[in-house]
Amino acid sequence: MTGRLIKITDDVFFIASRLKEVDPTYYVVYNPDKRRYEVHSDGQRGNTLCFVVPYDRLDARTIDYALRTRNPFFCKSAREWRRSPSARAAFKEMK
């Protein structure tokens, strides 16, 4: 089973489809080797892993976690995001 990821397309609470509202490139997999859920993105270069779901099941907390941790400047050029007002607000918040 090494290296095999199981793509989750249907779940009881529709988490896999609701994550698409947060970011259309997100998809959920289950990693049986590590016994965990992971969220990946097709829009990311190199490694597609965005985050490991910090809970033992998929539920509304996963959506909340995705909203809190999503990078709003994902896939934007450095020149483009540095000029945006939301980038300045994010930098202020980090200080």
Backbone as XML, in Angstrom:
<?xml version="1.0"?>
<chain id="A" units="angstrom">
  <residue number="1" name="MET">
    <atom name="N" x="0.802" y="-1.213" z="0.000"/>
    <atom name="CA" x="0.000" y="0.000" z="0.000"/>
    <atom name="C" x="0.843" y="1.274" z="0.000"/>
  </residue>
  <residue number="2" name="THR">
    <atom name="N" x="2.109" y="1.178" z="-0.019"/>
    <atom name="CA" x="2.971" y="2.343" z="0.089"/>
    <atom name="C" x="2.741" y="3.319" z="-1.061"/>
  </residue>
  <residue number="3" name="GLY">
    <atom name="N" x="2.575" y="4.605" z="-0.713"/>
    <atom name="CA" x="2.452" y="5.654" z="-1.716"/>
    <atom name="C" x="1.079" y="5.766" z="-2.346"/>
  </residue>
  <residue number="4" name="ARG">
    <atom name="N" x="0.122" y="4.983" z="-1.908"/>
    <atom name="CA" x="-1.204" y="5.018" z="-2.506"/>
    <atom name="C" x="-2.097" y="6.006" z="-1.760"/>
  </residue>
  <residue number="5" name="LEU">
    <atom name="N" x="-2.675" y="6.926" z="-2.494"/>
    <atom name="CA" x="-3.613" y="7.878" z="-1.910"/>
    <atom name="C" x="-4.995" y="7.587" z="-2.475"/>
  </residue>
  <residue number="6" name="ILE">
    <atom name="N" x="-6.008" y="7.666" z="-1.648"/>
    <atom name="CA" x="-7.381" y="7.409" z="-2.073"/>
    <atom name="C" x="-8.107" y="8.740" z="-2.183"/>
  </residue>
  <residue number="7" name="LYS">
    <atom name="N" x="-8.499" y="9.091" z="-3.398"/>
    <atom name="CA" x="-9.192" y="10.364" z="-3.613"/>
    <atom name="C" x="-10.619" y="10.265" z="-3.085"/>
  </residue>
  <residue number="8" name="ILE">
    <atom name="N" x="-11.004" y="11.258" z="-2.289"/>
    <atom name="CA" x="-12.345" y="11.315" z="-1.705"/>
    <atom name="C" x="-13.175" y="12.285" z="-2.546"/>
  </residue>
  <residue number="9" name="THR">
    <atom name="N" x="-14.212" y="11.770" z="-3.176"/>
    <atom name="CA" x="-15.077" y="12.634" z="-3.992"/>
    <atom name="C" x="-16.457" y="12.788" z="-3.373"/>
  </residue>
  <residue number="10" name="ASP">
    <atom name="N" x="-16.822" y="11.847" z="-2.522"/>
    <atom name="CA" x="-18.126" y="11.846" z="-1.877"/>
    <atom name="C" x="-17.953" y="11.559" z="-0.397"/>
  </residue>
  <residue number="11" name="ASP">
    <atom name="N" x="-18.567" y="12.354" z="0.442"/>
    <atom name="CA" x="-18.532" y="12.085" z="1.878"/>
    <atom name="C" x="-19.846" y="12.544" z="2.494"/>
  </residue>
  <residue number="12" name="VAL">
    <atom name="N" x="-20.105" y="12.123" z="3.694"/>
    <atom name="CA" x="-21.390" y="12.356" z="4.351"/>
    <atom name="C" x="-21.745" y="13.841" z="4.457"/>
  </residue>
  <residue number="13" name="PHE">
    <atom name="N" x="-20.759" y="14.679" z="4.772"/>
    <atom name="CA" x="-21.025" y="16.104" z="4.974"/>
    <atom name="C" x="-20.658" y="16.961" z="3.765"/>
  </residue>
  <residue number="14" name="PHE">
    <atom name="N" x="-20.350" y="16.340" z="2.629"/>
    <atom name="CA" x="-20.003" y="17.043" z="1.387"/>
    <atom name="C" x="-18.776" y="17.942" z="1.551"/>
  </residue>
  <residue number="15" name="ILE">
    <atom name="N" x="-17.854" y="17.546" z="2.397"/>
    <atom name="CA" x="-16.659" y="18.357" z="2.665"/>
    <atom name="C" x="-15.815" y="18.495" z="1.403"/>
  </residue>
  <residue number="16" name="ALA">
    <atom name="N" x="-15.638" y="17.400" z="0.672"/>
    <atom name="CA" x="-14.817" y="17.444" z="-0.549"/>
    <atom name="C" x="-15.360" y="18.469" z="-1.541"/>
  </residue>
  <residue number="17" name="SER">
    <atom name="N" x="-16.658" y="18.517" z="-1.718"/>
    <atom name="CA" x="-17.232" y="19.496" z="-2.658"/>
    <atom name="C" x="-17.276" y="20.893" z="-2.050"/>
  </residue>
  <residue number="18" name="ARG">
    <atom name="N" x="-17.487" y="21.017" z="-0.747"/>
    <atom name="CA" x="-17.520" y="22.331" z="-0.101"/>
    <atom name="C" x="-16.141" y="22.992" z="-0.089"/>
  </residue>
  <residue number="19" name="LEU">
    <atom name="N" x="-15.079" y="22.190" z="-0.069"/>
    <atom name="CA" x="-13.723" y="22.760" z="-0.137"/>
    <atom name="C" x="-13.483" y="23.468" z="-1.467"/>
  </residue>
  <residue number="20" name="LYS">
    <atom name="N" x="-14.175" y="23.043" z="-2.501"/>
    <atom name="CA" x="-14.055" y="23.688" z="-3.817"/>
    <atom name="C" x="-14.557" y="25.134" z="-3.755"/>
  </residue>
  <residue number="21" name="GLU">
    <atom name="N" x="-15.445" y="25.446" z="-2.805"/>
    <atom name="CA" x="-15.912" y="26.819" z="-2.629"/>
    <atom name="C" x="-14.814" y="27.686" z="-2.009"/>
  </residue>
  <residue number="22" name="VAL">
    <atom name="N" x="-13.957" y="27.082" z="-1.212"/>
    <atom name="CA" x="-12.825" y="27.798" z="-0.614"/>
    <atom name="C" x="-11.770" y="28.037" z="-1.681"/>
  </residue>
  <residue number="23" name="ASP">
    <atom name="N" x="-11.459" y="26.990" z="-2.433"/>
    <atom name="CA" x="-10.491" y="27.069" z="-3.532"/>
    <atom name="C" x="-10.852" y="25.986" z="-4.548"/>
  </residue>
  <residue number="24" name="PRO">
    <atom name="N" x="-11.135" y="26.374" z="-5.783"/>
    <atom name="CA" x="-11.563" y="25.388" z="-6.787"/>
    <atom name="C" x="-10.506" y="24.342" z="-7.138"/>
  </residue>
  <residue number="25" name="THR">
    <atom name="N" x="-9.248" y="24.569" z="-6.750"/>
    <atom name="CA" x="-8.193" y="23.600" z="-7.068"/>
    <atom name="C" x="-7.989" y="22.561" z="-5.970"/>
  </residue>
  <residue number="26" name="TYR">
    <atom name="N" x="-8.679" y="22.709" z="-4.833"/>
    <atom name="CA" x="-8.528" y="21.774" z="-3.719"/>
    <atom name="C" x="-9.197" y="20.430" z="-4.020"/>
  </residue>
  <residue number="27" name="TYR">
    <atom name="N" x="-8.587" y="19.358" z="-3.525"/>
    <atom name="CA" x="-9.217" y="18.040" z="-3.509"/>
    <atom name="C" x="-8.722" y="17.282" z="-2.287"/>
  </residue>
  <residue number="28" name="VAL">
    <atom name="N" x="-9.529" y="16.331" z="-1.821"/>
    <atom name="CA" x="-9.237" y="15.601" z="-0.592"/>
    <atom name="C" x="-8.798" y="14.182" z="-0.924"/>
  </residue>
  <residue number="29" name="VAL">
    <atom name="N" x="-7.789" y="13.712" z="-0.212"/>
    <atom name="CA" x="-7.356" y="12.321" z="-0.322"/>
    <atom name="C" x="-7.225" y="11.736" z="1.076"/>
  </residue>
  <residue number="30" name="TYR">
    <atom name="N" x="-7.310" y="10.415" z="1.136"/>
    <atom name="CA" x="-7.020" y="9.714" z="2.377"/>
    <atom name="C" x="-5.715" y="8.972" z="2.167"/>
  </residue>
  <residue number="31" name="ASN">
    <atom name="N" x="-4.779" y="9.151" z="3.098"/>
    <atom name="CA" x="-3.481" y="8.489" z="3.035"/>
    <atom name="C" x="-3.528" y="7.307" z="4.009"/>
  </residue>
  <residue number="32" name="PRO">
    <atom name="N" x="-3.714" y="6.070" z="3.484"/>
    <atom name="CA" x="-3.842" y="4.920" z="4.387"/>
    <atom name="C" x="-2.550" y="4.578" z="5.123"/>
  </residue>
  <residue number="33" name="ASP">
    <atom name="N" x="-1.402" y="4.913" z="4.549"/>
    <atom name="CA" x="-0.127" y="4.640" z="5.227"/>
    <atom name="C" x="0.009" y="5.470" z="6.499"/>
  </residue>
  <residue number="34" name="LYS">
    <atom name="N" x="-0.419" y="6.725" z="6.418"/>
    <atom name="CA" x="-0.302" y="7.629" z="7.566"/>
    <atom name="C" x="-1.617" y="7.776" z="8.328"/>
  </residue>
  <residue number="35" name="ARG">
    <atom name="N" x="-2.659" y="7.129" z="7.813"/>
    <atom name="CA" x="-3.989" y="7.150" z="8.433"/>
    <atom name="C" x="-4.473" y="8.576" z="8.690"/>
  </residue>
  <residue number="36" name="ARG">
    <atom name="N" x="-4.513" y="9.348" z="7.611"/>
    <atom name="CA" x="-4.943" y="10.742" z="7.744"/>
    <atom name="C" x="-5.544" y="11.247" z="6.439"/>
  </residue>
  <residue number="37" name="TYR">
    <atom name="N" x="-6.332" y="12.318" z="6.582"/>
    <atom name="CA" x="-6.878" y="13.017" z="5.418"/>
    <atom name="C" x="-5.933" y="14.154" z="5.072"/>
  </residue>
  <residue number="38" name="GLU">
    <atom name="N" x="-5.815" y="14.416" z="3.780"/>
    <atom name="CA" x="-4.958" y="15.497" z="3.293"/>
    <atom name="C" x="-5.719" y="16.301" z="2.250"/>
  </residue>
  <residue number="39" name="VAL">
    <atom name="N" x="-5.435" y="17.583" z="2.183"/>
    <atom name="CA" x="-6.001" y="18.436" z="1.141"/>
    <atom name="C" x="-4.867" y="18.827" z="0.205"/>
  </residue>
  <residue number="40" name="HIS">
    <atom name="N" x="-5.081" y="18.576" z="-1.067"/>
    <atom name="CA" x="-4.094" y="18.870" z="-2.100"/>
    <atom name="C" x="-4.673" y="19.888" z="-3.075"/>
  </residue>
  <residue number="41" name="SER">
    <atom name="N" x="-3.808" y="20.455" z="-3.921"/>
    <atom name="CA" x="-4.242" y="21.416" z="-4.920"/>
    <atom name="C" x="-3.535" y="21.149" z="-6.238"/>
  </residue>
  <residue number="42" name="ASP">
    <atom name="N" x="-4.327" y="21.113" z="-7.306"/>
    <atom name="CA" x="-3.756" y="20.959" z="-8.651"/>
    <atom name="C" x="-3.070" y="22.241" z="-9.109"/>
  </residue>
  <residue number="43" name="GLY">
    <atom name="N" x="-3.382" y="23.354" z="-8.482"/>
    <atom name="CA" x="-2.819" y="24.634" z="-8.882"/>
    <atom name="C" x="-1.453" y="24.920" z="-8.288"/>
  </residue>
  <residue number="44" name="GLN">
    <atom name="N" x="-0.960" y="24.033" z="-7.483"/>
    <atom name="CA" x="0.310" y="24.233" z="-6.802"/>
    <atom name="C" x="1.426" y="23.526" z="-7.560"/>
  </residue>
  <residue number="45" name="ARG">
    <atom name="N" x="2.544" y="24.173" z="-7.724"/>
    <atom name="CA" x="3.686" y="23.567" z="-8.407"/>
    <atom name="C" x="4.418" y="22.616" z="-7.473"/>
  </residue>
  <residue number="46" name="GLY">
    <atom name="N" x="5.006" y="21.581" z="-8.073"/>
    <atom name="CA" x="5.784" y="20.635" z="-7.269"/>
    <atom name="C" x="4.874" y="19.779" z="-6.414"/>
  </residue>
  <residue number="47" name="ASN">
    <atom name="N" x="5.049" y="19.836" z="-5.112"/>
    <atom name="CA" x="4.248" y="19.062" z="-4.176"/>
    <atom name="C" x="2.839" y="19.639" z="-4.108"/>
  </residue>
  <residue number="48" name="THR">
    <atom name="N" x="1.825" y="18.805" z="-4.283"/>
    <atom name="CA" x="0.446" y="19.288" z="-4.298"/>
    <atom name="C" x="-0.180" y="19.399" z="-2.917"/>
  </residue>
  <residue number="49" name="LEU">
    <atom name="N" x="0.505" y="18.898" z="-1.878"/>
    <atom name="CA" x="-0.058" y="18.915" z="-0.526"/>
    <atom name="C" x="-0.185" y="20.343" z="0.000"/>
  </residue>
  <residue number="50" name="CYS">
    <atom name="N" x="-1.404" y="20.721" z="0.373"/>
    <atom name="CA" x="-1.643" y="22.044" z="0.973"/>
    <atom name="C" x="-1.659" y="21.954" z="2.491"/>
  </residue>
  <residue number="51" name="PHE">
    <atom name="N" x="-2.421" y="21.006" z="3.007"/>
    <atom name="CA" x="-2.419" y="20.806" z="4.452"/>
    <atom name="C" x="-2.943" y="19.422" z="4.809"/>
  </residue>
  <residue number="52" name="VAL">
    <atom name="N" x="-2.519" y="18.979" z="5.980"/>
    <atom name="CA" x="-3.021" y="17.732" z="6.550"/>
    <atom name="C" x="-4.203" y="18.110" z="7.431"/>
  </residue>
  <residue number="53" name="VAL">
    <atom name="N" x="-5.318" y="17.430" z="7.250"/>
    <atom name="CA" x="-6.502" y="17.709" z="8.064"/>
    <atom name="C" x="-6.162" y="17.333" z="9.511"/>
  </residue>
  <residue number="54" name="PRO">
    <atom name="N" x="-6.248" y="18.293" z="10.435"/>
    <atom name="CA" x="-5.815" y="18.025" z="11.818"/>
    <atom name="C" x="-6.841" y="17.263" z="12.662"/>
  </residue>
  <residue number="55" name="TYR">
    <atom name="N" x="-7.849" y="16.690" z="12.014"/>
    <atom name="CA" x="-8.899" y="15.955" z="12.720"/>
    <atom name="C" x="-8.959" y="14.535" z="12.165"/>
  </residue>
  <residue number="56" name="ASP">
    <atom name="N" x="-9.531" y="13.626" z="12.919"/>
    <atom name="CA" x="-9.575" y="12.232" z="12.481"/>
    <atom name="C" x="-10.722" y="11.926" z="11.525"/>
  </residue>
  <residue number="57" name="ARG">
    <atom name="N" x="-11.546" y="12.922" z="11.228"/>
    <atom name="CA" x="-12.645" y="12.745" z="10.272"/>
    <atom name="C" x="-12.891" y="14.046" z="9.520"/>
  </residue>
  <residue number="58" name="LEU">
    <atom name="N" x="-13.602" y="13.927" z="8.406"/>
    <atom name="CA" x="-13.967" y="15.111" z="7.628"/>
    <atom name="C" x="-15.278" y="15.662" z="8.168"/>
  </residue>
  <residue number="59" name="ASP">
    <atom name="N" x="-15.256" y="16.901" z="8.606"/>
    <atom name="CA" x="-16.474" y="17.569" z="9.058"/>
    <atom name="C" x="-16.297" y="19.074" z="8.865"/>
  </residue>
  <residue number="60" name="ALA">
    <atom name="N" x="-17.213" y="19.862" z="9.392"/>
    <atom name="CA" x="-17.202" y="21.316" z="9.182"/>
    <atom name="C" x="-15.916" y="21.972" z="9.679"/>
  </residue>
  <residue number="61" name="ARG">
    <atom name="N" x="-15.256" y="21.371" z="10.635"/>
    <atom name="CA" x="-13.997" y="21.933" z="11.130"/>
    <atom name="C" x="-12.949" y="21.994" z="10.018"/>
  </residue>
  <residue number="62" name="THR">
    <atom name="N" x="-13.019" y="21.050" z="9.090"/>
    <atom name="CA" x="-12.071" y="21.035" z="7.970"/>
    <atom name="C" x="-12.262" y="22.265" z="7.088"/>
  </residue>
  <residue number="63" name="ILE">
    <atom name="N" x="-13.502" y="22.647" z="6.853"/>
    <atom name="CA" x="-13.784" y="23.857" z="6.065"/>
    <atom name="C" x="-13.263" y="25.085" z="6.805"/>
  </residue>
  <residue number="64" name="ASP">
    <atom name="N" x="-13.542" y="25.176" z="8.096"/>
    <atom name="CA" x="-13.047" y="26.302" z="8.904"/>
    <atom name="C" x="-11.527" y="26.378" z="8.864"/>
  </residue>
  <residue number="65" name="TYR">
    <atom name="N" x="-10.884" y="25.228" z="8.978"/>
    <atom name="CA" x="-9.417" y="25.178" z="8.952"/>
    <atom name="C" x="-8.889" y="25.648" z="7.594"/>
  </residue>
  <residue number="66" name="ALA">
    <atom name="N" x="-9.532" y="25.216" z="6.518"/>
    <atom name="CA" x="-9.118" y="25.632" z="5.179"/>
    <atom name="C" x="-9.263" y="27.143" z="4.997"/>
  </residue>
  <residue number="67" name="LEU">
    <atom name="N" x="-10.335" y="27.700" z="5.505"/>
    <atom name="CA" x="-10.548" y="29.144" z="5.405"/>
    <atom name="C" x="-9.500" y="29.926" z="6.197"/>
  </residue>
  <residue number="68" name="ARG">
    <atom name="N" x="-9.127" y="29.414" z="7.375"/>
    <atom name="CA" x="-8.141" y="30.096" z="8.216"/>
    <atom name="C" x="-6.728" y="30.014" z="7.654"/>
  </residue>
  <residue number="69" name="THR">
    <atom name="N" x="-6.418" y="28.910" z="6.991"/>
    <atom name="CA" x="-5.034" y="28.684" z="6.573"/>
    <atom name="C" x="-4.771" y="28.971" z="5.111"/>
  </residue>
  <residue number="70" name="ARG">
    <atom name="N" x="-5.793" y="29.229" z="4.323"/>
    <atom name="CA" x="-5.600" y="29.452" z="2.894"/>
    <atom name="C" x="-4.801" y="30.720" z="2.653"/>
  </residue>
  <residue number="71" name="ASN">
    <atom name="N" x="-3.847" y="30.630" z="1.751"/>
    <atom name="CA" x="-3.026" y="31.783" z="1.383"/>
    <atom name="C" x="-3.747" y="32.557" z="0.276"/>
  </residue>
  <residue number="72" name="PRO">
    <atom name="N" x="-4.212" y="33.780" z="0.545"/>
    <atom name="CA" x="-4.947" y="34.535" z="-0.478"/>
    <atom name="C" x="-4.066" y="34.958" z="-1.651"/>
  </residue>
  <residue number="73" name="PHE">
    <atom name="N" x="-2.759" y="34.818" z="-1.524"/>
    <atom name="CA" x="-1.849" y="35.238" z="-2.587"/>
    <atom name="C" x="-1.336" y="34.046" z="-3.376"/>
  </residue>
  <residue number="74" name="PHE">
    <atom name="N" x="-1.922" y="32.876" z="-3.135"/>
    <atom name="CA" x="-1.555" y="31.625" z="-3.798"/>
    <atom name="C" x="-1.652" y="31.792" z="-5.316"/>
  </residue>
  <residue number="75" name="CYS">
    <atom name="N" x="-0.620" y="31.381" z="-6.028"/>
    <atom name="CA" x="-0.557" y="31.404" z="-7.503"/>
    <atom name="C" x="-0.554" y="32.811" z="-8.091"/>
  </residue>
  <residue number="76" name="LYS">
    <atom name="N" x="-0.168" y="33.808" z="-7.329"/>
    <atom name="CA" x="-0.067" y="35.165" z="-7.857"/>
    <atom name="C" x="1.402" y="35.544" z="-7.966"/>
  </residue>
  <residue number="77" name="SER">
    <atom name="N" x="1.706" y="36.364" z="-8.923"/>
    <atom name="CA" x="3.094" y="36.798" z="-9.071"/>
    <atom name="C" x="3.445" y="37.737" z="-7.911"/>
  </residue>
  <residue number="78" name="ALA">
    <atom name="N" x="4.718" y="37.814" z="-7.587"/>
    <atom name="CA" x="5.165" y="38.658" z="-6.474"/>
    <atom name="C" x="4.756" y="40.110" z="-6.707"/>
  </residue>
  <residue number="79" name="ARG">
    <atom name="N" x="4.900" y="40.576" z="-7.919"/>
    <atom name="CA" x="4.551" y="41.964" z="-8.240"/>
    <atom name="C" x="3.058" y="42.213" z="-8.004"/>
  </residue>
  <residue number="80" name="GLU">
    <atom name="N" x="2.231" y="41.243" z="-8.380"/>
    <atom name="CA" x="0.783" y="41.402" z="-8.262"/>
    <atom name="C" x="0.318" y="41.446" z="-6.809"/>
  </residue>
  <residue number="81" name="TRP">
    <atom name="N" x="0.812" y="40.524" z="-5.948"/>
    <atom name="CA" x="0.294" y="40.499" z="-4.584"/>
    <atom name="C" x="0.874" y="41.584" z="-3.710"/>
  </residue>
  <residue number="82" name="ARG">
    <atom name="N" x="2.072" y="42.064" z="-3.995"/>
    <atom name="CA" x="2.647" y="43.136" z="-3.161"/>
    <atom name="C" x="1.858" y="44.429" z="-3.264"/>
  </residue>
  <residue number="83" name="ARG">
    <atom name="N" x="1.208" y="44.627" z="-4.398"/>
    <atom name="CA" x="0.447" y="45.871" z="-4.617"/>
    <atom name="C" x="-0.959" y="45.828" z="-4.039"/>
  </residue>
  <residue number="84" name="SER">
    <atom name="N" x="-1.447" y="44.653" z="-3.722"/>
    <atom name="CA" x="-2.841" y="44.543" z="-3.296"/>
    <atom name="C" x="-3.020" y="45.058" z="-1.866"/>
  </residue>
  <residue number="85" name="PRO">
    <atom name="N" x="-4.155" y="45.719" z="-1.597"/>
    <atom name="CA" x="-4.435" y="46.212" z="-0.245"/>
    <atom name="C" x="-4.526" y="45.072" z="0.768"/>
  </residue>
  <residue number="86" name="SER">
    <atom name="N" x="-5.013" y="43.913" z="0.339"/>
    <atom name="CA" x="-5.125" y="42.794" z="1.276"/>
    <atom name="C" x="-3.747" y="42.271" z="1.674"/>
  </residue>
  <residue number="87" name="ALA">
    <atom name="N" x="-2.767" y="42.396" z="0.803"/>
    <atom name="CA" x="-1.396" y="41.978" z="1.150"/>
    <atom name="C" x="-0.845" y="42.884" z="2.242"/>
  </residue>
  <residue number="88" name="ARG">
    <atom name="N" x="-1.068" y="44.176" z="2.100"/>
    <atom name="CA" x="-0.595" y="45.104" z="3.131"/>
    <atom name="C" x="-1.270" y="44.812" z="4.471"/>
  </residue>
  <residue number="89" name="ALA">
    <atom name="N" x="-2.566" y="44.504" z="4.441"/>
    <atom name="CA" x="-3.290" y="44.187" z="5.672"/>
    <atom name="C" x="-2.744" y="42.916" z="6.302"/>
  </residue>
  <residue number="90" name="ALA">
    <atom name="N" x="-2.430" y="41.932" z="5.477"/>
    <atom name="CA" x="-1.893" y="40.660" z="5.978"/>
    <atom name="C" x="-0.539" y="40.886" z="6.636"/>
  </residue>
  <residue number="91" name="PHE">
    <atom name="N" x="0.309" y="41.709" z="6.018"/>
    <atom name="CA" x="1.627" y="41.986" z="6.600"/>
    <atom name="C" x="1.494" y="42.730" z="7.931"/>
  </residue>
  <residue number="92" name="LYS">
    <atom name="N" x="0.540" y="43.655" z="8.018"/>
    <atom name="CA" x="0.313" y="44.373" z="9.277"/>
    <atom name="C" x="-0.106" y="43.412" z="10.377"/>
  </residue>
  <residue number="93" name="GLU">
    <atom name="N" x="-0.966" y="42.463" z="10.016"/>
    <atom name="CA" x="-1.453" y="41.502" z="10.989"/>
    <atom name="C" x="-0.325" y="40.603" z="11.513"/>
  </residue>
  <residue number="94" name="MET">
    <atom name="N" x="0.666" y="40.327" z="10.664"/>
    <atom name="CA" x="1.785" y="39.457" z="11.066"/>
    <atom name="C" x="2.726" y="40.159" z="12.033"/>
  </residue>
  <residue number="95" name="LYS">
    <atom name="N" x="2.779" y="41.482" z="12.018"/>
    <atom name="CA" x="3.705" y="42.217" z="12.877"/>
    <atom name="C" x="3.319" y="42.167" z="14.315"/>
  </residue>
</chain>
